[in-house]
Amino acid sequence: MKKRKLIGCIMNCPENVYQQRLMEGLQARCELYGYDLAVFSPLVNSVHFYKDFLHAEFNLLELINYDLLDAVVVVSLPLVGMGDSTAYDRVRGLLRNNCKKPVICLDLPMDDHATVYTDDSTAFRAITSHVIDVHKCKKIYFLAGSQNEGTVDGRLKGFRDELVSRGIAINEDEIFIGDFWYTSGAALADRIISGELEKPDAVICASDHMALGLLNKLVKSGINVPEDIIVTGFDATQEAIVNEVSVTSYTPDNKSMAEEAIDRIRAVLEPKQSIAPLEKSSINGIFTGMSCGCPVDYRQLMKRLNGSLYKANRDPDSGEIANNEDLYRLTESYMLEALTESASPEECLDNIYNQTYLIRPYDHFYLCLREDWLDTESVLRNGYPSRMRMNIHAIPQENEAPDVEFFHCDDDRRTFATELMLPDMLKYHSKPYVYHFVPVHFQENTLGYAVIQCELSRRIVITNVVRNWMRNINNAIQMTRVNHRLLDDSEIDKLTGLKNRRGMEHVLKELLGEASRSDYFYAVVFDLDGLKLINDNYGHTEGDFAITSIANAVSQVTGSNEVSIRAGGDEFYLVGINKHCTEKTLIDKVSRYRAIVSDINHTSSKPYEISASVGFCVKKLSEVSTVDDIIREADKYMYLCKAENKKQRR
């Protein structure tokens, strides 16, 4: 069947209230039209203080293959903060260089792409009307956001239009430019507190964050809100509503803007198809908090406060459902303890899967990592490698007994071309889905990405729970990488790259765990001849050459279910378990080894000859008491060989 249209969305900080309202509209419209939605979400603010972390989060956007998308929605407004447009410019550059598909931006223009705006003008006419009519304010300051942004125009326009409609003169000196953040609100408060600016009756702020910065600084200085100055915000954020002095704010109709964006995309992609009418959301409008002096909307206040609480228990009759917004479940899960006790990469992946219940509900969870994710020497700052490996694909069932596909980290069958992003996303599905792509990295080092797939009808969004869950995953993967490196260091002989005795025990434990009593266990012992003479006469560098030459020869004849070991200074083992192994098998292996050493002697032209005495032993596992017993027997035959070699050299 024909694959669904796939709409891409670039959105950072998806847990914020603005982004979540947009996601409600995007998901509703995509479900209505039968489109799949792929959301690429750096989980940080665009001006995050930890720059290496920030860079790696936004590196996720390098993954996007625009050829696989039918159109792109860019949530552009949160890409700019505190006057810093680095993230915005990065996204703009990626679109310029890579995207030939229709692009539509939300609330902030980008190049010549189409842009849709929230109806902020109507909202700010209502706010302005409220402070004039209800609170009889005459001297009103307006704190706008960054200049040259469409949102500023709409919000400021609403304020201006309301004043003009009432015949009130606009004083440009009472309009201030901020940056949508706490800092610019606090800066305006400082000017009022110092007396530089005359104290107004009210300050209308273009964002809740600026309102909070202003309000809290005023209160701290002894200026009462709302008795001395009324302060209003915009966005009805959690922070504003649960502030000690709750902020009178406005819930904008971001959902309708997002729906309009998908409607415009539909008009381009399917011009013959009808566009569904927009339904006005019932939650839009003024939220009266303490900062203007109106009676507080306590039901709305309690609803927001209830949603922000860390609650140990829930009343089953309250209508609340423990879901992926359950911060209590995450913090009390002992997730970190479970992840940090991982003794191997396989166990780490297994433990990650076991913790996916904390981000339910979801339909599929994928963890895709670089093929070399365990290599601590490899650091990837920009882009992704040409191939990725799907390390986990989890499919939970409702009965809490999950049916899961779990793939070993070295299973080459699960590698795929990175340009596919997620192969399963490109298949036809009977229902439309949203795919939430989030980055996996440690500091600046990109390790891969995770994907949470949900039916659009579920309306699942990324929350603080997912963001913190992913931080735990990132740290667990890095710890596993470091532990794996330390284990390798403790099990690998640095000169030759072969396993040492400890490494041999580790490998043999795995091989013996998979073997049957009827299998054959065998050992071949190699002892380098004349190492002391080489060291004494030609130096230790030449002695190292002889050692590595024997090691390379042993390694080349080591097959599956076998391990080669440097057991000591000049002694090497080849140990294995096989269903079919005879003395002739080992004689042939030794002959191939001797031929390799002969080639080394011929091509190296050293003034000495490299050789080693060899002995071997093979027995059925049922006849072997310990590993050391069979190595001892092979050692015994090796010494007989060494004695014979000494006779020949005399």
Phi, psi and omega per residue, in radians:
M1 nan 2.789 -3.105
K2 -1.207 2.310 3.116
K3 -1.171 2.580 3.132
R4 -1.223 2.752 2.986
K5 -1.095 2.478 -3.132
L6 -2.066 2.001 3.140
I7 -1.738 2.198 3.069
G8 -1.591 2.643 3.107
C9 -2.451 2.238 3.056
I10 -1.802 2.106 -3.018
M11 -2.666 2.051 3.038
N12 -1.687 2.847 -3.103
C13 0.880 0.941 -3.027
P14 -1.138 -0.238 -3.121
E15 -1.423 -0.169 -3.133
N16 -1.249 2.681 -3.008
V17 -1.093 -0.696 3.115
Y18 -1.037 -0.857 -3.126
Q19 -1.140 -0.617 -3.109
Q20 -1.237 -0.599 3.052
R21 -1.156 -0.669 3.084
L22 -1.113 -0.749 -3.133
M23 -1.074 -0.594 3.100
E24 -1.048 -0.785 3.137
G25 -1.227 -0.742 -3.138
L26 -1.078 -0.788 -3.106
Q27 -1.202 -0.709 -3.132
A28 -1.071 -0.773 -3.083
R29 -1.277 -0.710 3.113
C30 -1.108 -0.685 3.091
E31 -1.116 -0.747 -3.124
L32 -1.030 -0.708 -3.079
Y33 -1.631 -0.028 3.110
G34 1.332 0.494 3.128
Y35 -1.667 2.562 2.910
D36 -1.470 2.676 -3.098
L37 -2.253 2.158 3.091
A38 -1.959 2.009 -3.058
V39 -1.893 2.131 -3.129
F40 -1.823 1.944 -2.884
S41 -2.183 1.702 2.825
P42 -1.054 2.391 -2.990
L43 -1.721 0.560 -3.118
V44 -2.387 2.792 2.987
N45 -1.148 2.598 -3.069
S46 -1.153 -0.244 3.102
V47 -2.075 0.606 3.126
H48 -0.942 2.391 -3.020
F49 -1.179 -0.483 -3.071
Y50 -1.570 1.652 -2.927
K51 -1.155 -0.646 3.088
D52 -1.105 -0.744 3.117
F53 -1.103 -0.780 3.135
L54 -1.046 -0.781 -3.129
H55 -1.046 -0.788 -3.113
A56 -1.189 -0.624 3.104
E57 -1.074 -0.811 -3.111
F58 -1.345 -0.221 3.048
N59 -1.113 -0.365 3.059
L60 -0.910 -0.598 -3.076
L61 -1.185 -0.325 3.059
E62 -1.200 -0.325 -3.136
L63 -1.242 -0.459 -2.946
I64 -1.114 2.172 3.006
N65 -1.769 1.748 -3.039
Y66 -1.160 -0.352 3.119
D67 -1.147 -0.415 -3.127
L68 -1.549 -0.161 -3.140
L69 -1.712 2.687 3.084
D70 -1.670 -0.424 3.104
A71 -2.899 2.901 -3.084
V72 -2.331 2.323 2.986
V73 -1.862 2.225 3.126
V74 -1.950 2.054 3.031
V75 -1.449 1.512 -2.891
S76 -1.463 -0.478 -3.047
L77 -1.038 -0.804 -3.129
P78 -1.239 -0.083 3.123
L79 -1.339 -0.168 3.131
V80 -2.069 2.322 3.105
G81 -2.692 2.442 3.096
M82 0.906 0.649 3.105
G83 1.329 0.069 -3.114
D84 -1.723 2.083 -3.108
S85 -1.913 0.363 -3.081
T86 -1.019 -0.853 -3.119
A87 -1.148 -0.737 3.106
Y88 -1.014 -0.816 -3.126
D89 -1.146 -0.608 3.128
R90 -1.136 -0.774 3.115
V91 -1.144 -0.734 3.128
R92 -1.044 -0.740 3.120
G93 -1.115 -0.719 3.120
L94 -1.097 -0.731 3.133
L95 -1.169 -0.743 3.137
R96 -1.038 -0.746 -3.004
N97 -1.488 -0.442 -2.941
N98 -2.164 -0.341 -2.963
C99 -1.850 2.152 3.059
K100 -1.995 0.155 -3.122
K101 -1.656 2.843 3.103
P102 -1.017 2.364 3.128
V103 -2.179 2.380 3.058
I104 -2.319 2.318 -3.084
C105 -1.809 2.660 -3.123
L106 -1.952 2.036 2.972
D107 1.267 -0.147 3.100
L108 -2.599 2.103 -3.087
P109 -1.139 2.734 3.068
M110 -2.534 2.005 -3.068
D111 0.894 -2.392 -3.104
D112 -1.793 0.337 3.097
H113 -1.222 2.635 3.087
A114 -1.084 2.583 -3.137
T115 -2.357 2.401 3.004
V116 -2.037 2.639 -3.044
Y117 -2.190 2.575 2.924
T118 -1.184 2.545 3.132
D119 -1.333 1.300 -3.135
D120 -1.327 -0.440 -3.092
S121 -1.063 -0.817 3.118
T122 -1.072 -0.712 -3.138
A123 -1.061 -0.790 -3.068
F124 -1.348 -0.380 2.969
R125 -1.163 -0.696 -3.141
A126 -1.168 -0.730 3.129
I127 -1.120 -0.797 -3.134
T128 -1.088 -0.754 3.104
S129 -1.055 -0.672 -3.106
H130 -1.108 -0.823 -3.081
V131 -1.260 -0.441 3.128
I132 -1.427 -0.864 -3.025
D133 -1.368 -0.778 -3.051
V134 -1.435 -0.702 -3.013
H135 -1.897 0.022 3.026
K136 1.010 0.591 -3.138
C137 -1.317 2.465 3.129
K138 -2.033 -0.812 3.131
K139 -1.649 1.871 -3.020
I140 -2.141 2.142 3.011
Y141 -1.581 2.644 3.047
F142 -2.167 2.149 3.093
L143 -1.825 1.814 -3.095
A144 -1.515 3.037 3.084
G145 -1.603 -2.734 -3.095
S146 -1.066 2.580 -3.134
Q147 -1.257 2.782 3.062
N148 1.101 0.498 3.059
E149 -2.023 2.487 -3.104
G150 -1.054 -0.584 3.135
T151 -1.147 -0.641 3.106
V152 -1.104 -0.783 -3.137
D153 -1.011 -0.801 -3.099
G154 -1.167 -0.764 -3.103
R155 -1.235 -0.787 3.123
L156 -1.193 -0.607 3.129
K157 -1.086 -0.745 3.123
G158 -1.053 -0.744 3.102
F159 -1.089 -0.844 -3.124
R160 -1.093 -0.799 -3.080
D161 -1.064 -0.676 -3.125
E162 -1.177 -0.703 3.101
L163 -1.123 -0.779 -3.138
V164 -1.069 -0.731 -3.110
S165 -1.097 -0.401 -3.136
R166 -1.730 0.002 -3.129
G167 1.289 0.405 3.138
I168 -1.619 2.251 -3.135
A169 -1.169 2.458 3.130
I170 -1.630 2.132 3.097
N171 -1.718 1.880 -3.087
E172 -1.111 -0.424 3.127
D173 -1.244 -0.200 -3.136
E174 -1.828 0.243 3.031
I175 -1.963 2.140 -3.034
F176 -2.069 2.537 -3.136
I177 -1.752 2.174 3.105
G178 -2.026 -2.664 -3.113
D179 -2.409 0.362 -3.133
F180 1.227 0.013 -3.035
W181 -2.008 2.915 -3.091
Y182 -0.915 -0.665 -2.995
T183 -1.042 -0.720 -3.109
S184 -1.270 -0.505 3.034
G185 -1.173 -0.749 3.118
A186 -1.132 -0.640 3.139
A187 -1.116 -0.708 3.099
L188 -1.169 -0.665 3.099
A189 -1.045 -0.726 3.141
D190 -1.046 -0.683 -3.122
R191 -1.202 -0.602 3.101
I192 -1.268 -0.784 -3.114
I193 -1.075 -0.704 -3.092
S194 -1.282 -0.265 -3.093
G195 1.578 -0.013 3.087
E196 -1.037 -0.679 3.100
L197 -1.955 2.460 3.065
E198 -1.138 2.455 -3.121
K199 -1.177 2.166 -3.128
P200 -1.509 2.997 3.006
D201 -1.337 -0.605 -3.090
A202 -2.670 2.673 2.981
V203 -2.181 2.076 3.065
I204 -1.650 2.083 -3.085
C205 -1.826 2.509 -3.092
A206 -1.405 -0.023 3.047
S207 -2.695 2.705 3.090
D208 -1.120 -0.646 -3.112
H209 -1.089 -0.747 3.095
M210 -1.154 -0.684 3.124
A211 -1.074 -0.718 3.138
L212 -1.168 -0.749 3.104
G213 -1.042 -0.720 3.123
L214 -1.197 -0.945 -3.038
L215 -1.031 -0.890 -3.049
N216 -1.168 -0.580 3.091
K217 -1.219 -0.697 3.105
L218 -1.085 -0.838 -3.105
V219 -1.087 -0.721 -3.132
K220 -1.090 -0.533 -3.112
S221 -1.504 -0.054 3.128
G222 1.735 0.052 3.063
I223 -1.553 2.095 -3.042
N224 -1.399 2.417 3.041
V225 -2.106 2.106 0.282
P226 -1.774 0.038 -3.005
E227 -1.040 -0.731 -3.115
D228 -1.632 -0.738 -3.140
I229 -2.475 2.311 3.022
I230 -1.513 2.416 3.103
V231 -2.233 2.313 3.042
T232 -2.187 2.691 3.120
G233 -2.139 -2.783 -3.129
F234 -2.783 2.288 3.069
D235 2.124 -0.317 -3.137
A236 0.913 0.930 -3.130
T237 -1.348 2.818 3.095
Q238 -1.016 -0.760 -3.094
E239 -1.057 -0.689 -3.086
A240 -1.251 -0.692 -3.050
I241 -1.288 -0.571 -3.110
V242 -1.760 0.205 3.062
N243 -1.117 2.730 -3.125
E244 -0.954 -0.757 2.918
V245 -1.844 1.768 -3.068
S246 -1.113 2.506 -3.008
V247 -1.636 2.246 2.954
T248 -1.158 2.194 -3.002
S249 -2.495 -2.939 -3.089
Y250 -2.474 2.302 3.088
T251 -1.565 1.878 -3.069
P252 -1.372 2.817 -3.120
D253 -1.588 1.100 3.111
N254 -1.150 -0.528 -3.113
K255 -1.044 -0.794 -3.122
S256 -1.130 -0.617 3.100
M257 -1.092 -0.769 3.131
A258 -1.107 -0.689 3.109
E259 -1.125 -0.688 3.115
E260 -1.105 -0.632 3.114
A261 -1.070 -0.773 3.124
I262 -1.192 -0.611 3.076
D263 -1.060 -0.744 3.134
R264 -1.140 -0.669 3.096
I265 -1.120 -0.732 3.129
R266 -1.075 -0.692 -3.131
A267 -1.086 -0.522 3.117
V268 -1.450 -0.806 -3.054
L269 -1.319 -0.641 -3.074
E270 -2.358 1.230 -3.021
P271 -1.061 -0.358 -3.124
K272 -1.547 -0.133 -3.112
Q273 -1.555 2.655 -3.094
S274 -1.358 2.719 3.086
I275 -1.878 2.195 -3.120
A276 -1.272 2.542 3.121
P277 -1.175 2.584 3.097
L278 -1.420 2.443 3.088
E279 -1.866 2.194 -3.126
K280 -1.146 2.302 -3.141
S281 -1.266 2.498 -3.112
S282 -1.456 -0.162 -3.060
I283 -1.612 -0.056 -3.114
N284 -1.289 2.651 3.047
G285 2.289 -3.108 -3.067
I286 -1.290 2.316 2.958
F287 -1.806 2.043 -3.095
T288 -1.529 2.007 3.069
G289 -1.864 -2.898 -3.074
M290 -1.341 -0.320 -2.964
S291 -1.319 -0.116 3.064
C292 -2.037 -0.179 3.078
G293 1.661 -0.059 3.086
C294 -1.304 2.798 3.004
P295 -0.976 2.332 -3.070
V296 -1.321 2.433 3.044
D297 -1.363 1.468 -3.000
Y298 -1.169 -0.533 3.115
R299 -1.104 -0.791 3.112
Q300 -1.184 -0.671 3.122
L301 -1.074 -0.818 -3.125
M302 -1.163 -0.589 3.118
K303 -1.113 -0.778 3.131
R304 -1.205 -0.739 3.141
L305 -1.102 -0.731 3.123
N306 -1.053 -0.669 -3.123
G307 -1.277 -0.307 -3.102
S308 -1.733 -0.102 -3.062
L309 -1.358 2.580 3.012
Y310 -1.581 1.728 -2.985
K311 -1.909 2.228 -3.116
A312 -1.335 -0.491 -3.083
N313 -2.381 2.772 3.135
R314 -2.309 2.431 3.044
D315 -1.320 2.053 -3.086
P316 -1.106 -0.326 -3.142
D317 -1.673 0.080 -3.062
S318 -1.394 -0.227 -3.072
G319 1.593 -0.111 3.107
E320 -1.359 2.507 3.098
I321 -2.160 2.235 3.064
A322 -1.168 2.060 -3.112
N323 -2.432 -2.739 -3.049
N324 -1.289 0.044 3.028
E325 -1.723 0.180 -3.023
D326 -1.456 1.587 -3.131
L327 -1.135 -0.610 3.128
Y328 -1.055 -0.800 -3.111
R329 -1.059 -0.648 3.132
L330 -1.198 -0.901 -3.023
T331 -1.230 -0.444 3.134
E332 -1.713 0.217 -3.035
S333 -1.484 -0.229 -3.001
Y334 1.016 0.599 3.136
M335 -1.064 -0.792 -3.104
L336 -1.063 -0.733 3.132
E337 -1.099 -0.724 -3.135
A338 -1.113 -0.682 -3.101
L339 -1.323 -0.679 -3.058
T340 -1.288 -0.281 3.110
E341 -1.494 0.063 3.140
S342 -1.069 2.187 -3.085
A343 -1.649 -0.139 -3.097
S344 -2.713 2.866 3.065
P345 -1.001 -0.701 3.135
E346 -1.101 -0.716 3.137
E347 -1.212 -0.611 3.081
C348 -1.056 -0.840 3.138
L349 -1.106 -0.673 3.113
D350 -1.105 -0.743 3.138
N351 -1.195 -0.611 3.069
I352 -1.075 -0.812 3.095
Y353 -0.997 -0.763 -3.095
N354 -1.103 -0.330 3.136
Q355 -1.674 0.002 -3.114
T356 -1.207 -0.238 3.088
Y357 -1.093 -0.396 -3.098
L358 -1.252 -0.329 3.139
I359 -1.913 0.264 3.042
R360 -1.236 2.734 0.100
P361 -1.484 2.486 2.991
Y362 -2.609 2.828 3.110
D363 -1.677 -0.650 3.080
H364 -2.523 2.502 2.985
F365 -2.198 2.306 -3.136
Y366 -2.152 2.420 2.952
L367 -2.102 2.020 -3.108
C368 -2.009 2.128 -3.099
L369 -2.130 2.786 3.017
R370 -1.044 2.584 3.124
E371 -1.074 -0.520 -3.119
D372 -1.800 0.554 -3.030
W373 -1.067 -0.388 -3.129
L374 -1.490 -0.131 -3.106
D375 -1.439 1.837 -3.088
T376 -1.284 -0.218 3.087
E377 -1.416 -0.293 -3.068
S378 -1.647 2.113 3.119
V379 -2.130 2.204 -3.132
L380 -2.053 1.890 -3.126
R381 -1.615 -0.589 -3.023
N382 -2.236 2.283 3.075
G383 1.315 -2.920 -3.131
Y384 -2.322 2.731 3.071
P385 -1.204 2.966 -3.065
S386 -1.235 -0.367 3.127
R387 -2.319 2.590 3.081
M388 -2.203 2.873 3.086
R389 -2.128 2.309 3.056
M390 -1.456 1.824 -3.075
N391 -1.500 -0.539 3.117
I392 -2.414 2.363 2.931
H393 -2.335 1.859 -3.058
A394 -1.896 2.377 3.126
I395 -2.275 1.701 -3.101
P396 -1.341 2.696 3.011
Q397 -1.902 2.755 -3.073
E398 -1.154 -0.386 -3.064
N399 -1.497 0.219 3.104
E400 1.175 0.117 3.000
A401 -1.891 1.496 -2.921
P402 -1.168 2.407 2.951
D403 -1.597 1.965 -2.957
V404 -2.237 2.439 2.915
E405 -1.707 2.119 -3.106
F406 -2.199 2.138 -3.010
F407 -1.925 2.342 3.088
H408 -1.100 2.506 -3.029
C409 -1.144 -0.239 3.130
D410 -1.898 0.325 -3.113
D411 -1.466 1.787 -3.078
D412 -1.138 -0.325 3.133
R413 -1.155 -0.307 -3.093
R414 -1.785 0.248 3.026
T415 -1.485 2.683 -3.137
F416 -2.673 2.791 3.111
A417 -1.166 2.241 -3.079
T418 -1.034 -0.522 -3.124
E419 -1.088 -0.288 3.093
L420 -1.398 -0.271 -3.134
M421 1.129 -1.079 3.065
L422 -2.651 1.790 -3.051
P423 -0.913 -0.672 -3.107
D424 -1.131 -0.453 -3.129
M425 -1.188 -0.434 -3.039
L426 -1.553 -0.018 3.101
K427 -1.509 2.851 3.068
Y428 -1.380 2.391 3.058
H429 -2.190 2.582 -3.086
S430 -1.202 -0.362 3.132
K431 -2.233 2.629 3.096
P432 -1.292 2.521 -3.082
Y433 -2.181 2.770 2.892
V434 -1.921 2.401 3.115
Y435 -2.040 1.950 3.130
H436 -1.633 1.904 3.075
F437 -1.601 2.220 3.100
V438 -2.299 2.601 -3.027
P439 -1.360 2.623 2.991
V440 -2.116 2.110 -3.092
H441 -2.834 2.903 2.935
F442 -2.206 2.068 -3.023
Q443 0.904 -2.136 -3.075
E444 -1.541 -0.088 -3.013
N445 -1.566 1.939 3.111
T446 -1.305 2.200 -3.127
L447 -1.919 -0.379 -3.140
G448 2.806 -2.532 3.122
Y449 -2.820 2.799 3.064
A450 -2.061 2.690 3.125
V451 -2.321 2.228 3.052
I452 -1.898 2.023 -3.078
Q453 -1.831 2.256 -3.124
C454 -2.447 2.591 2.978
E455 -1.071 2.417 -3.138
L456 -1.039 -0.523 -3.117
S457 -1.125 -0.346 -3.141
R458 -1.316 -0.415 -3.112
R459 1.009 0.746 3.141
I460 -1.392 2.333 3.118
V461 -2.170 2.815 3.084
I462 -1.396 2.282 -3.084
T463 -2.107 3.138 3.045
N464 -1.038 -0.511 3.108
V465 -1.088 -0.835 3.139
V466 -1.120 -0.739 -3.131
R467 -1.042 -0.799 -3.136
N468 -1.292 -0.564 3.052
W469 -1.075 -0.755 -3.140
M470 -1.161 -0.613 3.084
R471 -1.088 -0.707 3.080
N472 -1.100 -0.704 3.128
I473 -1.118 -0.805 3.126
N474 -0.985 -0.805 -3.112
N475 -1.177 -0.658 3.131
A476 -1.145 -0.712 3.125
I477 -1.132 -0.736 3.117
Q478 -1.119 -0.716 3.120
M479 -1.094 -0.681 3.107
T480 -1.138 -0.700 3.116
R481 -1.071 -0.792 -3.129
V482 -1.152 -0.787 3.132
N483 -1.081 -0.683 3.123
H484 -1.112 -0.699 3.109
R485 -1.130 -0.770 3.131
L486 -1.109 -0.690 3.115
L487 -1.131 -0.756 3.088
D488 -1.045 -0.769 -3.138
D489 -1.064 -0.614 -3.112
S490 -1.421 -0.249 -3.071
E491 -1.990 -0.076 -3.067
I492 -1.981 2.324 3.014
D493 -1.323 2.112 -3.006
K494 -1.150 -0.604 -3.083
L495 -1.226 -0.746 -2.989
T496 -1.828 -0.359 -3.065
G497 1.423 -0.010 3.092
L498 -1.414 2.858 3.017
K499 -1.149 2.577 2.957
N500 -1.620 -3.003 -3.087
R501 -1.074 -0.672 3.111
R502 -1.130 -0.729 3.090
G503 -1.105 -0.649 3.100
M504 -1.054 -0.782 -3.130
E505 -1.074 -0.690 3.128
H506 -1.091 -0.853 -3.111
V507 -1.154 -0.763 -3.120
L508 -1.105 -0.593 3.099
K509 -1.059 -0.719 3.111
E510 -1.193 -0.781 -3.116
L511 -1.126 -0.733 -3.137
L512 -1.180 -0.554 3.118
G513 -1.146 -0.435 -3.124
E514 -1.769 -0.062 -3.040
A515 -1.574 2.812 3.038
S516 -1.929 2.856 -3.069
R517 -1.121 -0.376 -3.111
S518 -1.499 -0.140 3.122
D519 -1.239 2.802 3.122
Y520 -1.718 2.367 3.075
F521 -1.927 2.340 -3.066
Y522 -2.542 2.737 3.107
A523 -2.485 2.409 3.027
V524 -2.089 2.238 -3.110
V525 -1.933 2.272 3.128
F526 -2.072 2.286 3.105
D527 -2.224 2.039 -3.077
L528 -1.070 2.251 3.138
D529 -1.470 2.372 2.947
G530 1.168 0.532 -3.125
L531 -1.104 -0.683 -3.128
K532 -1.108 -0.694 3.132
L533 -1.115 -0.708 3.119
I534 -1.127 -0.796 3.127
N535 -1.081 -0.764 -3.071
D536 -1.205 -0.657 -3.022
N537 -1.624 -0.502 -3.017
Y538 -2.177 -0.125 3.104
G539 1.755 2.806 -3.057
H540 -1.238 -0.401 3.082
T541 -1.108 -0.713 3.087
E542 -1.221 -0.599 3.067
G543 -1.086 -0.711 3.084
D544 -1.111 -0.639 3.102
F545 -1.084 -0.728 3.126
A546 -1.116 -0.744 3.138
I547 -1.080 -0.847 -3.106
T548 -1.190 -0.509 3.094
S549 -1.137 -0.801 3.094
I550 -1.117 -0.730 3.135
A551 -1.043 -0.758 3.138
N552 -1.121 -0.693 3.135
A553 -1.149 -0.757 3.111
V554 -1.105 -0.751 -3.131
S555 -1.068 -0.670 -3.088
Q556 -1.187 -0.447 3.136
V557 -1.727 0.106 3.112
T558 -1.466 2.126 -3.100
G559 -1.824 -2.869 3.124
S560 -1.187 2.613 -3.081
N561 1.051 0.451 3.097
E562 -2.304 2.758 3.092
V563 -2.443 2.425 3.083
S564 -1.828 2.453 -2.957
I565 -2.364 2.441 2.853
R566 -1.668 1.856 -3.006
A567 -1.491 -0.349 -3.135
G568 -2.881 -2.858 -3.093
G569 -1.011 -0.831 -3.104
D570 -2.224 0.333 -3.080
E571 -2.069 2.403 -3.095
F572 -2.319 2.590 3.061
Y573 -2.131 2.639 2.835
L574 -2.200 2.029 -3.061
V575 -2.132 2.432 -3.132
G576 -2.728 2.931 3.076
I577 -2.300 2.276 -3.067
N578 -2.602 2.654 3.113
K579 -1.277 -0.497 -3.088
H580 -2.339 1.753 3.095
C581 -2.545 2.253 3.124
T582 -2.188 3.050 3.069
E583 -1.055 -0.628 3.123
K584 -1.112 -0.650 3.091
T585 -1.009 -0.760 -3.108
L586 -1.299 -0.597 3.067
I587 -1.069 -0.748 3.105
D588 -1.108 -0.696 3.134
K589 -1.113 -0.753 3.126
V590 -1.137 -0.661 3.108
S591 -1.085 -0.723 3.108
R592 -1.148 -0.670 3.087
Y593 -1.066 -0.807 -3.112
R594 -1.100 -0.639 3.133
A595 -1.132 -0.665 3.121
I596 -1.150 -0.770 3.124
V597 -1.104 -0.679 3.113
S598 -1.065 -0.732 3.099
D599 -1.105 -0.679 3.123
I600 -1.092 -0.775 3.120
N601 -1.085 -0.656 -3.091
H602 -1.237 -0.740 -3.037
T603 -1.493 -0.426 -3.073
S604 -1.425 -0.447 3.134
S605 0.940 0.714 3.099
K606 -1.360 2.714 3.127
P607 -1.376 0.193 3.097
Y608 -2.434 2.820 3.135
E609 -1.835 2.332 3.089
I610 -1.585 2.263 3.078
S611 -2.689 2.867 3.106
A612 -2.542 2.512 3.027
S613 -1.425 2.484 -3.013
V614 -2.266 2.434 2.990
G615 -2.464 2.703 -3.131
F616 -2.586 2.882 3.090
C617 -2.664 2.473 3.090
V618 -2.392 2.352 3.120
K619 -2.572 2.776 2.985
K620 -1.199 2.559 -3.133
L621 -1.007 -0.594 -3.126
S622 -1.113 -0.321 -3.112
E623 -1.759 -0.025 -3.067
V624 -1.751 2.213 3.106
S625 -1.419 -0.920 3.134
T626 -2.444 2.851 3.080
V627 -1.086 -0.718 -3.118
D628 -1.075 -0.564 -3.132
D629 -1.061 -0.815 -3.075
I630 -1.290 -0.558 3.060
I631 -1.172 -0.675 3.116
R632 -1.082 -0.702 3.134
E633 -1.162 -0.733 3.096
A634 -1.119 -0.641 3.122
D635 -1.093 -0.687 -3.138
K636 -1.067 -0.775 3.125
Y637 -1.208 -0.545 3.106
M638 -1.125 -0.722 -3.137
Y639 -1.176 -0.563 3.030
L640 -1.090 -0.728 3.113
C641 -1.124 -0.716 -3.118
K642 -1.123 -0.694 3.112
A643 -1.099 -0.709 3.118
E644 -1.139 -0.702 3.120
N645 -1.099 -0.664 3.121
K646 -1.124 -0.683 3.120
K647 -1.068 -0.733 -3.092
Q648 -1.190 -0.512 -3.118
R649 -1.375 -0.267 -3.129
R650 -1.327 nan nan
